[in-house]
Amino acid sequence: MRQMQPEGGHPAIAPAPNPIGRMLHSICGVHLRITAGRAKFKFGRNRTRPHRELIAARLLQPGRESDTRARQYLLGQLGLE
């Protein structure tokens, strides 16, 4: 609690009859292992054509396969590919 509330003002933390102590038995932790991920590109059609062309140009910079596919999709929307 010192880390979260350095100014104090909280009761002592101990497994005894106090507001926090009654909740200590309910605290649990969970470890998750991420095994897959999936992302979605959202292309705003409300953006101007020059803005979308700029995005398409920037998608070339990282050179990753997913960026290339996203760029092809965006250019297809613009009628350029």
Secondary structure, 3 states (H helix, E strand, C coil): CCCCCCCCCCCCCCCCCCCCHHHHHHCCCCCCCCCCCCCCCCCCCCCCHHHHHHHHHHCCCCCCHHHHHHHHHHHHHHCCC
